[in-house]
Amino acid sequence: MRIVSLAFKKPAKIALRNPVKILVIFGNSENIDLKPDEELLAKLEKRGARITPLTQPTRRELRYRLSEQRWDLLFFAGHSYSEKEGESGFIQLKEGDSISLKELESDLSQAVRNGLKLAIFNSCDGLEIARNLANFRIPYVVFMREPVPDRVAQRFLEYFLFRFSSGESLDLSVRYARQRLQDEEREHQLPCASWLPAIYQNPTAPTLRWLAPTPRIPVGVAIALLVSIIPLSVIIYKRIYLSIPHRISMGEEILVRENVTSEKKKGVKAFEEKDFARAASEFKASLQKQRNDPETLIYLNNARNGDKSSYRIVVSVPIGSNLDVAQEILRGVAQAQNEIDRKGGINGKPLQVAIANDENNPDLAKQLASTFIEDPQFLAVVGHNASDASVAAAPVYDRSGLVMISPTSFSDKLSSSGDYIFRMVPTIRFLTDTLSDYIIHTAHKTKIAVCSSRAAVDNESFRNQFINSFQAKGKQYINVKCDFDDPQYNPEEKILEIVSSGADSLLLAPHVDRIGKAVEMARANQGRLTLFGSPTLYTYKTLKEGQQAVNGIALVAPWHPDALPYNAPFRKQARQLWGGEVNWRSAQAYDATMTITAALQQSQTREELKNALKDRTFSVEGVTGTIRFLPSGDRQFIPGSGLIAKVKPLPKTLGYQFVLLPR
């Protein structure tokens, strides 16, 4: 049965492309059988699906996943209900905790704008829930019209997904599954089973079809199917989402799936087959087409080294949640590895680098850390990116004795996390003091509000340190709650509230995966407040998405390519490798890798590497300055090391750049 939604608008994105990204939400599953689901998920992965399950998520986690990441399928498994004759639909996240679809409206609408196509919903009051979802412009909703036995849901899903993932259209796949249920109604005593499944659809949406798996995936592709037909087990969640060997690669798997060349695919296949000479040839050819792909350069160097005795490290970056930032870090590591190996390696041995995709997710970072420590060949980890991930993983590394050097995590909670934990960036105080001095003495602003991601440990640390510094200089902090993680966050309304509170300026300090929300705030500002930013905003995404809205914003950063005269060789090499400038994340990741290399000159084991880094006489001259560590694991910095950069137009182009301001 098909029901046409009258609340429709032609969707901007509808074609499914591989890999099909699926978000599976496990809500309250009391009295629901979860055992038959493992085999089904395994089949979907073989057909080109990439699955991310959430088990009884918090409201914050659910909203973040829906709005900040891109999906193709989203299954909901659990209980739901409606009130007021379907005007309000609720899903149960866990026992005693339900959330209305109205509360999720902005997140679901954002998911649709990102390309959400299909919601498969198996729960009570399916028809009313489907009507709620259709109001959010979801092109297709597959649902059960009445409460459904587990056996019916499981059989329908098996038949439907087998057909759909084989390339059949959505309509014909549902029809096929219903027909199979009809054939079994008498045999299995499932009366009216075939009547239960239905489609609620946008009539302007074209036919939806699952394409055959292919590794060639543009970055803006993966987009969202929303809600599920069967409950999927916690056991599967742990195996597929948290242990994840396919998230770690030396060259045998493509993790960065944007603009993949045919040569790169051939190189990965050859690497997996241990034909390293052919792999190196293919990776080199791929770089001639995509020169700014650091993953390929790392794989090329690994292939050249093949089975040689080598030193091995791993770099953990958020490929799945923030590709721009992940590539910025990978460029620094790749450039360092390239330079090290061309100079003869470390004590005559090459450096091999594994890449891991942690998605800036704390739970995933911990699970990956547990995987790294079990491989005795890994001597150190460059990572993680977001402080939430680094803080979560640090105890795992310290307990097991594996060095972690984070190139980008600012949180004060990393200080004294253990003997094996180090970081490259300065403590937040150096940066906030530099920024507050600039705002007061150069920009001449005295009343400032702050918008931040309060649930993120580094952003909360930055916010608090900045406020303390600003107020200590006798200026006024305008205390207007502005939280990028708040589900009620509205940039236009928040700007009006801040202006009416008497502020003359606004500091934007988002989590690295919330840069888009900070850009929305800048766009809503329309010049009413002078804008400033945290180091998080120093990324290509800010310029690309912000354009004129971020023109003139001043932000603090730990490094800029124009900062030090001895940066010239590093900068020249970066331009030759990548065809453009690199930012502070690349520089810090480069220095983190070079620091590990210097310590390995006098080390053979993990403990010896830690001892070398801890030694008071240890020192490295890096592109970001002199590198030595305090007993806390923090980098020793000279006060005033923070820099101010400003967004300005590029001459004779429509683009923008970060320009270093004089001290």
N, C-alpha and C positions, 0 to 999 in steps of 0.2 A: 504494500500500500504506500502511496506517495501523497503527502500533504504539502500544498504550496503555501509558502509564507507570503503574506501581503506586506510585511515590513521589510521590503527588499531594496537593495541598491546593487548595481552591477559591481562585483568584486574586482579589486585591482589586480590580484594575483590568484591564479587558480591551478596552473599546471603543477603536478607533482614531479619532482626531480630527485635523483638519487644523490646521497643516501636519504631515504625517507626517515625523518627524525620524529620519534614518537615519545611523547610525555605520558607516562602511565601514573595515574594518581590512585593510590590505595587509601580509601577512606575507612570509615568504621565497617569492619567486615564480620561483625558478630553473626554466627550461624551461617556463614558463607564458606563453602568448600574451596580451598585454594590449591589443592594438590594437582589438578590436571593441567596447570598453566605452564609448567616448565617447557614441555615439548613444543607448545604453541609458540612461545617466544623464540625458542631456538630456530624454528622454521622461519620466522619473520626475519631474524638476523641473516639467515642464509639468503633471503630474497632481497637484501639491500636495505634493511632497517637498522637504525641506530637508536637504541632504546634507553631512556632515562626514567627509571621508576622513582616515585616518591611514596614512602610509606607513612601514612597518617601525618602529613606535613603540618607545620605551623602555618598560620595565616600569612605571615611574612614570607615564608619560603614559597608558599603556593603563589602569592601575588608576584614575587620576584621572577619565578620561573615562567609564569604566563606572559608577563609584560616585557621582560628584559632579554629573553632568549627566543629563538625562532624554531618552530616545530612544523612537522607535517601531520603527525597523528597525535592525538591525546586521548587516552582511554581513562574513563573514570570507573572505578570498581568500589562499590559500597552502597550504603543506604542514602536515600534522599526522600524529601517530602515537600508538599506545597501547602500554602495557606491562602486564604481569601480567594478561593476558586482559581488558584493558579497564578494570582498576581505576584506572589512571592514564592520562588523555589529555593529550597535549601539542600545543601549536601552536607553529610556528616563526615567531618574530617577524622574524628575519633569519638569515643563514647563521651557524651556530654558536651561536645563542641561542634556546633553546626554553623555554617556560613551561608548567607543568602547569595544568590546569583546577582542580586542588585548590588551587593557590596563588591562583587568582582566585576562590575560592569566596565569600569575604566580599563582594568587589566585584560579582560576578554576583548574589549574593543581594540586595544592596542595589539593584541595577538592577531586579530582579524586584519588590522592594517599591515602587520608583518606578513600576513599571508595565511592565517588560519583557515582551513578549508572544511574540515569534517569533524563533527563531534559524535562519538559513539557512546551512548549512555545507557547503562544497564542498572535500573533501580526502580523503586516504587514511584508512582506518579510520573512515569516517563513522558507522557503526552504533555503535561503541564510544564515539566522541566524543559522539554524541547521547544515549547512556545517561548519560554523565557530566553533560551539560547538564540532562537531565531531573531528575537528583537535586537540582538547584538550584531546582526548582519553576518552570522556564520553561514557560509554558503550551503552546507549540508549538515544535517543532524540525523544519525541513525539511532533509534531508541526502541524500547519495549513499551507498548501502550499500557500494560498492566504488570503487576508484580509477577516475576517469572522464576520458575524453579531453576536451580543451578544447572541441571542437565540440559535444559533448553538453551540457556545462555551459552554454555560451553559448546554445544553442538552447532548452534547458529554461528558462533564466532569462528569455529573451526572451518565450517563450510564457506562462510563469507570471506574470511581472510585468505583462505587457500585460493579461492577464485580471483579475488581482488588483487592479491599480490602476484598473481600469475599474469596480470595484464588485462583482465576483463574490466569493463566499466563498472562504476559503482552501482548503477541501477540494476544491471544484469547480475552482478554478484549477489546483491540482496535478494533478487528474484530467485536465483539459483539456490541460495541457502534456505529460503522459505519453502521452495519446492521439495528440498531434501527433508525438511522438517515435516512437511505434509505427508511424504512417503512413510515416515516413521511414526506418525501419530498413533495408529492402531497398534503397531507392533510393540511400541514401548509405552503405551498408555499415557501419551502426552496430549490430551485433548486440546484442540485449538492452538497448538504450539505454533503452527505456521502463520496464524493470524496476528501474533504478538509483534514481530519486527515490522518497523515502518521507517520511512524516510521523510524528514521535514526539510524542504529545500527552497532555496532562492531560485525562482524560475529563470533569472537572467544568467545564472552560472552555467558554463558549458560542461560537457561531460567530463567527469573526473576519472582518471585512469592512472594506475600504478605502473610506471615504466620499468623495463628490465634493468637490473643493477648495472651501474657503470661508475668508475671512480672519478670521472670528470665532473666536478661540482663547483660552480661559481659560488663566491662567498655569500651572496645575499639570498641563497636559495632555500634553505631548510625552513619549513613553515608549518603550521600546526593543525593537527587533528585532535579534536578535544575529548572525548569522554568514553569510557570503556564498557565493554560487554561482559568481561569476566574478571574476577579477582585474580591478581597475580601474586605469587608467594613471596614472602620475605626472603626465603632461601634463594630464589632467583635474583631478587634485588641485590643481595650480597655478592652473588657470583658474577652477575653481568655488570653491575654499576660500580661496585667497590673494589673488587680484586683486579679486574680489567687489564689483562696482559696486552690487549690490543691498543691500549693507551700509551704504551712505551715502545719506542722503535729506535733501532740503530741505523735503519735503512731498509728494513724488510716490509715496512708498511707506510703508507702516506697518511700523515696526520693533518697536514694543512691541505684542504681540498679545494682551494680557490685557484682557478686558472691552471689546472693540472695539464702538463704536456704529455704527449704520447711517449716521449723519451723518458720522462720521469716514471711513468708506469712500467716501462720496460726495465728501467734501472732497478726499481723496487723488486720486480720479479727475479731479475738476475741476482740481486743481493740475497734474496731469500734462498735462492738455489746455490749460494756461495760461489757464484761465478763473478768474483770481485772485479776482474779486469773488464768484463763486459758491462757490469754495473757502473763502474767509473766512467766508461766511455759514454754511456747513455745519460748519466747525471751531468756530465760536462756538456753534452749536446743540449740538454734541457736548460742549463744555465745560459746558454747562448740565446735562447728564446725568452727566458724569464730570469734576467740577471739579478733581480732584487728578491729572490727566493732563498732565504737563509737555510731553510730545512734542506733544500737540495744541496747547498754547499757543504753542510755538515755531513750529509750522506755521501757526498763525493769524497770528502776527506776520509771518512770511515772506510769506504770501499777501497781507496788507494792503500790504506793500511792493512786491509783484509784480516788475515789471521796472525799478523805479526804480534809479538809481545808488545804490550802497550799499557799506558796508564788510561784509566777509564773514569769518566764522570758522567753525571746526568743533569740536564737542565729541565726544570719543571715550570711550565708556562700555561696560561689560560687560553689555549687554542679554541676550545669549544665555546667560551663565553665572551672573549675579547681578543679577536684575532689581531687587531692593530697592535695592541700592547704586547701580545705574545711574539709577534714578528719583530718588534723593536728590541726585545730582550734577546731573541734568537740571533739577530744580526750582530749584536755585540759578542756573543759566544762564538758564532761562526767565524767572525773576523779574527778573534783571538786564536782559535784552533788553527785557522789557515796560516796565520803568522808563525805560530809555534812549530807546526809541522814543516813549514818551508825552511825554518832555521835549524832543522835537525832534531826536533822533538825535545823531550825532557830526559837528560842523561842518555841520549841516543835512542830513546823510545818515543813513538808517536803518541799523540793524545787522541783518544776516541771519545765521542760524545753521544750519549743517548738522549732522546727527546721524550718528554712525558707531557701529557695533556691533563692538567688538574682542574681546569675550568674555574679557578679561583674559589673552589668549593672546599671548605674546611674538612668535611668528612672524607671527601675524595683525596685530599692532600694527605691525610693520616693514613689512608689505605695504601696510597702510592708509596709513602715513606716506609711502611711496613714491608712493601715489596722490594724497595731499594736496599734496605738493610740486610735482606736475605741473600743478595747477590754479592759475594765477596770481591768481585771485580770492581764494584763501584767504590771509589775512594772518597768522593765528595759530591755534594748536590749544590748546584747553582739554582736558587729558588728559595721560597716560592715568591710570587708576585704580590698579591694582596696580603695585607697583614693578618687578616682572619685566617687565611690558609697557612701562613708561616707560623703564627702563634699556635695553631692546632697541631701542626706537624712537629714542632720543635721538641716536645718531650719524647716523641718516638725516636728521633735521631739521637738525642742526648743519652737516653737510656741504653741504646744499642751501640753508641760510639761511632756515629757517622757524621762527618763535618757537613754542616749546612751553612752556606753563605748566601743570604738574601741580597740581591742587588737593589731592591726597590721597596722593601717593607719599612715603614716609618714608626710603627707603633712602639710606645714606651714599654709595652708588655714583653717585647723581645729582649730587653736588657736583662742580663743575668738569667737567661733561660737555661743556661747550662754551659759546660766547658766546650761543647762541640758546636755552639750556635754563634754565628757572626753575621754582621750586616755591613753593607758598603755605604749606605746613605747616612748623612749626619742625623743626629737626634733632632727631633722636631723643634726643640727650643731655638736652635741656631736659625732655622728657617722662619719661624714665627717672629722672632725678634727682628730679622732683616725686613720682613714684610711690614710689620707694624711701623718700623722706622720710616720706610718709604711712604706709607699711606699718610703718616702724620707730617713728616718734614718735607716731602717732595710733592705729594698729591694734595696736601693741606686739607685732609678730611678728618673730622673729629667725632662723627657719630655713625657707627657702622653696625649693620646687622649681619648675621651669618646663616647661610643655608648649607647643611651638611647631611651626610648619611649617618644618623646617630647610632644605628645598629652596628656599624663597622668600627672596629677598634681603633684603626689608625686615623680615621676621619674624626672620631670623637676626641682622640688625643690632640690632633691638630687644632680642632675647634677650641678646646679648653686652654691649650697653651697660648693660642693667639689671643683669646679674650683676656687672659691674665696679663699678657705682655701689653696689650692695647690699654687696658685700664691702669696698669702700673705707670704708664706715661701720662696719666691724667685725662684720658679721653673716654668717651662714653660708648658703651656697648648697648645697642638697642635690642632688648630681649624680646624678640618676636620668634615664636616657635616656627622653624622652617626646616622640615625634615624630608629629604628626598625619598625616604622609605615609607612615609606616611601615605596610606591608601587614599586619603582625602586630599592629598597634595594637588593644588591647582596653581600653576605659575602666574596666571593673570591676577587671580584673587590675592595671592601672596605678595606680589609686587605692590599692589594697591595698599595692602595692610602695612607693609614696611614703610612705604612713602608717607602714609598718614601718621605713622609713629614718630616721624621726625628724623629718620635716617638720611644721611647724605651719601651713603655708600653701602655696598653689599659685597661680602666675601662669599664666593662659591667654592665649597670644599666637598665635592661628591666622592663616593666610592668609585673606584676605577671602572666598574660596570654600570655606573649611573651617569656617565658623562652626558648622555643624551638628555637627561632631565635638567642638568645644569645649563645645557645649551637652550633648552626650552625656556628656562628662567631668563637667560640673557636676551632671548628673542622677545619675551613679554615685557622686558624692561623698557625698551624703546627710548633709551637715553636718559631716563629719569634719575637713575642712580649711577654713580661711578662704580664700575665693577672691578673686582680683584679676584684672584684665583689661587688655589693651592697647587702644588706640583702635579697633582693628578691630571689637571687640565692641559698640561704640556704634552700633547699628543696630536697626531695628524687628524684624528677623528674630530677634535674640537674645531680645527680650521675647516675641515671638509663639511661638517654639518652646520657649523655656526656662521661662517661667511661674515657678512656685514654685521650681524648681531653681536659677534665677539670682537669686532674691530675696536682696538683701544684698550682691551682688558689687560691689566698688568698682573703678572703672577710671579711667585717665587719658585726657584728651581735650584737643585744642587749643582747643576753643570750646564754650560752652554758652549757650543763649538767655538765661539769667539772669545771665551773667557781667558784662556791661557795661551801664551805664544807657542809653547811646546806641544800644543794639540795639533799643529799643522800636519805632521806625518800621518797621525791617526785619521784626521779628517780627509786627507788626500786619498788614503787607502780606502776609506769608507765610500767616498764618492766613486772611486773606480769599481768597487765591488757592487754597490747598490744603485748607482746612478743618481744620488742625491744626498742630502744631509741626513745625519742621524741625530737623535735627541739624547737626553740624560739617561734614559733607561738603557740604551745601547752602550753608552760610555761606561755606566756602572757595571753592566753585565760583562763587558770586555775586561774591565779591571778586576772583577771577581774571578774570572777565568785565569787571568794573568797572575793574580795573587795565589791561587791554588797551584799554578805551575811553578811559581817561585818557591813555595813551601815544599813541593814535591822534589825539588832539586836535592833536598836533604832528608827525604822521607821515603819509606817503602810501605808503611802500613797506615791504617786509619788513625791509630793513636799517635804515631810519629808525626803525621800531618797536623793533627790538632796541637801537639806540643810545639811544632814549628811556628804555627800561627799565634800561639799564646806567648811565645818567647818575647821578652821585652826588647830584645835587639832586632827583632824581625821588622823589616821595612821594605816597601816596594814603591818605586816612583811610577805612578800610573797617570793616565790621561786626565783623571779627576783630581790629581794631586798626590801627595805622599800618603801611603796606605800603611797604617799600623793600628793595632787593636788594643783597646783598654781591657782590663781583666773582666769586665762585664760582657765582652764580645762586641761592644759598640766600637765604631771607628773613631779614632782620635782626630778631632777636627779643631782648627783654629777658629775662634769666634769671628763672625763676619764672613763666613765662607758661603753663605747663601747669595744667590744672584736674582736680579729682577729682569724679567723679559716681558716685552709688550707685543701684542698682536698688531701687526701693521700690514698694509697692502704690499704685495710684490710689485716692483716696478714693471710697467708695461704688460701686466697680466691681470686676470680676474681673481687670482689667488691671494692667499695671505701667508704670513710667516711670523715666527717668534724672533723678535729683534732684541739683542742684549742692550740694556740701558747702562750708562756709565754709573759707577759707584758714587 
